Amino acid sequence: MDDGAVETIGREGAAGGTPEDPLEVPGEGRLIAGRYRLRHVLGRGSMGTVWAAHDEVLRRDVAVKEVLLPPGAPDGEATVLRERTLREARSAAALAHPNLVTLYDVAQVDGDPYVVMELVPSSSLAEVVRQRGPLTDAQGAVVADAVAAALEAAHRAGITHRDVKPGNVLVAHDGRVKLTDFGIARNVAEATLTSRGITLGTPAFIAPEVAAGGEVTSAADQWSLGATLYAAMTGVPPYEGANVLQTVNQVVHGEVPSASVCGALGPVVAGLMTRDPAERLPLAEVRRVVRPLLPEPGADAFPADAPTRPVVEVVRPPAVPANAPLAADPGPLPFRPTAPAGPGRRSRPLLALAAVVLFAVCAAGGFALTRTVAGASVLPPPAVHAPTLPSLTGTPSLRPTTTSAATANGEQGAEFTISVGADWTGFLEQRANKGLVPSTVVHLVAPGGAHEVAVQRFPDYHPGHVVDDYVRVVRSRWGGDRYFGEGLEPVEAAGGWEAAVRYSYRTAERAADVRGVATGPDLRRSRYSLVLPRGADLWVVEVVVPTEQEETGRELFDAVAPTFAVVG
């Protein structure tokens, strides 16, 4: 069960994990704020590194979370993240409860925040389930009682956790259970998208109203607690999909999974995982219901020698079948002949492809979804579980849509228009793009989720970068056996530092669930891109379809790409 927890790479501690030799990493031995000596890394992820450290003033061991800023983040966005970290740290510092990891201090080094917390020798609940299998009824009751109590204390203080999941529940080596990470290490995407939408934590555990763009209230924590208990009692997350958006689609539109597989905690899980936030089981009632299941005081609910329990067999609706395996070398995908580049433009071949597309988004860290384009529903309707992937019947009736691909609030020159199907829905994603400038991607998705038009904008891309830099960075994300069949040509398009390019290629994506377990043959996608330098910006318009619908995808691209225009 992989719920996006911080990667454990050191000894036991606040980030969870089992004892092992610490890794030699840069930063060991540093003295933070004149008192906190960094010893070794406990865990790290895309949004932060957690260190085991020693407070040389009070002479106690602590955990220090180093909040990471994505490379190339604009100064304004970095400032927002620092300020938000401090604000949330002040809120968390007001909490004092035995089932909450205590926050001691926030130190600043060159303006960057370091969050100092209680060091809890522990493993995350995700790791416990991964190593030992689903919890017993007594263990589940201990977790439910502890996390419910922690959330009660937070909600009384006016604080919503927003990311309750197995990776944020710690099972201490002495049997205590603590909730950690009240949003201290949010990424820049959240800081820049707060006024326009939401940021998802781990899709399988997020409340449906939050995934659909609704208000985040304390009731969202109740749903997430239910989803966490479901995963703990079964060994599998409550929702699974071949990719992040399919998982989120199930959360918003799919049926609530049956809690009958959760043993004695079934009534609690069912009461918490109720779509109407007002109808969810109150946290005090959660504690009352599980009280008879709790072990005797002083008993160790998580003994090290307990036998491993098998994952519970969960019946799910049939998933959309994966495609047949991709041939070793399917060959190029040439475009139809087009006009050469205009005079005065460089016509040298340039390769370009989209940075990360809809069906390869990673589930480890966080994913930003925003309001829909043109007022449509925030997510596609539920996928139709048919023997084959949904197909496009010819080119759909296209409707002009105007939206923004801004990387920050109030940014100018980011609005564009493009024509897509009238029933397609939109998602907004911010990317850090290591080695390049941050970008914004607007995903426009057909009902069923199998077909996509993606528009990506890199602001102020030129003259510091050229298209070849973009290609080099993006290609590195596909292994040699994942990327096939190039076809490209320059096209006539004025307005930028370089020639525009039409580009086609195929990819093979590994079909896996949120635990990284293969679920079938690779997913084959054919992709058609238009790379357009516009002033100092770089724009990429891409159509993505299943490879067996390649011809239809080419026709769709030919219909959609010419409708793209930057507004203003």
C-alpha positions, 0 to 999 in steps of 0.5 A: 500500500503506497499512499505517498508517504515520505520515503524512509531512508534513515533510522527510526524517527518521526518520518517512520521507518525501521532502523538501518545505517544512515546514508551519507548525504550533504548537510549532515553535521550542520548546526541550524539556528545555533542549536539544532545539530543535524545527524542523519536523514530519516526520510525525504520526499518532493516537498521536504527532508526530515532529519534526526537532530539534537537540540544542543541547548535543551539536550534532547533529540528532535526531528527537523523538517527542511522545507524544500523549494523547487529549483527555479521557483520564482521569488514571489512563489518562494516567499508565499511558501515560506510565509505559509509554512510559518503561518501553519507552524504557528497554528500547529504549535498551539496544539498539545495532545498525546496523539499529535506530534508536538511542534517545538520551533521553526528556525530560519536559515537564510530565510528558509524555514526548518520545522523542529518537531518531537522525535518519535521512534516509529513506523508509519501506518503505511509501512506497518501494513506493508510489512505485516499486513492488515490490522486486527480489530484491536489494532484498528480500534487503537488507530481509530481512537488515537487519530479521532482524538487527535483530530478532535483536538485540532478541530477544537483549535480551528485547524483542519489537517487536510491530508489524513492518510496512513503515511501521516499516522505514526505507530511508535515502537512503544505502541503509541499512535500519533498523527503528524504533518499538518500541512507544514510541507506543502509545495509551491503549486498549492501556494500559487493555486490557493485562490484558484482551486485546490491541491490534492494530497493522496487521491485515494484518501481525499474527500469527494467534495474536496476533490470536486473543488468544494470547501475544505472543512473538518468533515473532510478529515472525517472522510480521510480517517475512514479511508485510512482505516479502510486501507489499514483493515484491508491492506489496499486503498479504498480507491485505485486507478491506472493513474491519478486522475482515474483514481480521483474520478472514482473518488468523485463519481464512483461508488463508496466501497463497501465497509463490510470487508473492514471487520469489526470496524466496518460500521465506523468506516461506513459512517465516516465514508459518507458522501454527505459531509453533514452525515459523517460519523462524529469523531466522538462517536467514532471513539465511543464505538471502538472503545469495546474493541480496545485492548487492555490498558498496558497491552502492546497492540503491535507486538513485533512477533505478531504474524503477518496477515494476508491482504483482504480480498476486495471486490472492485468494479472491473477496471478498464482493460489495458492495451496489448503490449507494444511492439519493440519498434513501431516506427515513426508516426509521420504527419501529413505534409505541411507548409515549410517554415516561413522566411527568416525563420530557422527550419532546423529540426526540433524535437519536443514533447509534453513534460508529463502527461495525464496518464503518467502523473505520480501519486507520491507527493501531491497533485493540483486540480482546479476549477473546470474550464467553462464551468464544467464539472471538475472531473470527467464522468465515471469511466465506462467499464467496457471491453475496450477503451472508449473510442472517439467516433470521428472528430467531436463537435468542437466548442471554443474554450477560453482559460488561463495557464498562469503560473502565479496569480495575476499573471499577464499573457497566460490566457488562451483559447482552444476548441475541444469537445463541448462535454470535455472537462478541465484540470490545471496542474503546476510543474516545477520542471527541474532544469527549466522554468516552472510551467502550467498545464491545462488538461482538457479531458474527454468523458471516460478519460482516455483522450486528452488535449493538454496545453502547457505554457512555459513563461519567460522561456526564451532566451534562456532556453531553447526547445532542445533543452525542453526535449532533453529534460522531458525525454529523460523521464521516459526510459529507453523502452518507454518511448518510440517512433518519432516524426517531426517537421517545422511549420510556418508560425510567426511570433517566437524566437524559434521555429514552431514544430509539429511532433508525433511519438508513441509511449508505453506507460506501465499499468500499475495501481497506487502501490506500484504493483503491475495490473496488466500490460503496458498502456500504449499512447500516441501523442501529437504535439504542436510546439509554439514559441510565442514571444518569450514564452513556449507553448505546447499543444498536445493530443493524447489518444490510445495507440489503436485509435491513432488515426482518429487522434491525428484527425483530432489533432488536425482539427484542434491544434489550429484553433489554439490562440494566445489571447492578447 
